[in-house]
Amino acid sequence: MGTRLRLIGIVFGLSSLVLLGRLFFWQVLKADELSQQARLQHQSGEKISAQRGSILASDGTWLVASEESWLLWANTTRLKEPQRVIANKLAPLLVEKIDDKEGLLKEAMNLEGLLSKDAQWIALKHKVTSEIKKNIEAVKIEGIGFDPEEKRLYPEASAAAQVLGFVGKDSEGSDRGYFGLEGYYDLPLSGKPGFLQRESDARGNPILSAGSKEVSAVHGIDLFTHIDKTIQLVVERELAKGIEAYGASAGTVIIMDSKDGAVLAMASSPSYDPEKYFEYGNEFFKNPAISDAFEPGSIFKPIVMAAALDAQVIKPDTKCDICDGPVKVDKYEIETWNKEYYPDSTMTDVIVHSDNVGMVFVGQKLGREKMFSYLTKFGIGMPSGIDLQGEANPGIRPDGKWNVVDLATTTFGQGIAVTPIQMIRAMAVIASGGEVMVPQIVDKIGQNGWEEDIKPEDGERVISEKAAQEITDMMVAAVKNGESKWTAAKGFKIAGKTGTAQIPVQGHYDEEKTIASFVGFAPADNPKFIMLVTLREPTSSPWGSETAAPLWFNIARQLFPYLGIQPES
Amino acid sequence: MTILGQKIPFLVIVLLGVLMSAVVLVVIASSTKGARLLELEEEVGALERENRELTSKLVSNTSLLLVEEKSQELGMIKPENVVYLETQEQIAKLP
């Protein structure tokens, strides 16, 4: 009896020791791991995504907006059907055109390749629309699911693509804006994601007594731009027509309000579709209007003439005493573009005839120091300060390093490089009555009723109002009597100038290729817009007066009724 | 009433009973509110989703390209010849 009791006592004792050991194992050694598992079961934490801000046109309608889209994924451990079967079920629902057999096969092969990856969770397709999601859900494929994500919506398709930029992925797979406004304003557009942490019961209902932590998401701000959709679409359409009609390889049009630097439209061709940016090469993304340098040619003449008028080294009726033939500068002989010479030309005639020799005369009167000083004030050789990512600055020859040839060629826009935005900004000095403005795309920023105006910087005076008026009159005469008079809009007072610049290639100028351009503003006395048109390598004619000028007037004729511009009489 | 030989006053027992009932009621109420909160959050989510879908439709419908397409379908054309009127001249003078 005593032995039995001892035996039972030993068994109980050993059992208790085993239990204590097990208890120690779970409660002490495994405590952290179990606590973590328990927390995972009843504590949930989720990121509250911040909606990316919209980009709006001047009328308050959208140029870019964000819409809900979905990431299609597969959990390979839960897939019940073979990869090929799943790929063949999904592909017809994901392709744009079901009739495109080649595209369908490519999509199916791509999906099958992804599903064959050795991973538990695989992202199959980004930016799937809600409609496609519904169609896929209807097919009921086990192991396939969706996570919400954002997609950019472009109601005007590829219009102003290079101004807008696009949203791609950064190295961590997060959305990020590149180029244009998306790149320049990426941080404020992105906003700041929030976070929600709380405890839930077995049914997933939140336990209110357990407390929760919530940091609200701050949605990205909206950008209210100066871009006028109507003008932008006119420009896009006419630029495409012009490039085709004149056989140009590329072209750019910028329209600005010279009073405050507001950019009303900006387009370049070739361009790209921001929704399918991944189908294009990097060369399409940069905006030629702010990043491509070119020798401006004769459209630069009014800038130099305005500087000379302001410096009072010439007057509009000053006579050119070297204009009776080519002029020799150092070892070079400078001729007029058509080899026609007008002895005793006035300065107005020099602009009307686009006389290179006459401009050399102006340059000689102005001198190197004043030339450099004025060009710098006009913003040549420095970034325009436009609120777009990717602006280039070709620079200007440093002061003190100008020789007589540099001085002479600069007067007619050769041997000096500018970007289109620098060129139109400099010309806007004349249109605005003598003050330089910073070009501006975004007018206001705001969100949910709150708005903040981004005021244009006060313009610094570059030339006097008198000088601005004098050069404007010369440009009006150039439109009425110059080489582009055949295409000018009759009855309207327009100040403008044509330009044809040769393209420098490896230390010399290409004999055949040119950049044709036209810059002008209307109405000349109280401009409502200033426009620059450049066409690269037009093949129908090398001259600006026969290519860029008619394109300029085609656009202008459509702007006159829209902007309420009346004829002179 | 006695527990382990100690006499517990009736009032304490009633108080304990009330407290226990209160705890149960609070837990039930909290659980119900939690479920309601989840329901409201789902409703908010659905409304936000609907709002975004409607905004997307609005964005698409305010597209000028779409308006242009529709105007062409309706047979509208651009005015070819614009006539400007002199607004300063009076057309008819009062006697």
Interface residues (C-beta under 8 A of the other chain):
Chain A: T61 W62 A65 E67 E68 S130 L153 P155 E156 A157 A159 S200 D201 R203 G204 N205 P206 I207 L208 S209 K229 T230 L233 F560 P561 Q566 P567
Chain B: V26 S30 S31 K33 G34 A35 L37 L38 R49 R52 E53 T55 S56 V59 S60 T62 S63 L64 L65 L66 E68 P79 V82 Y84
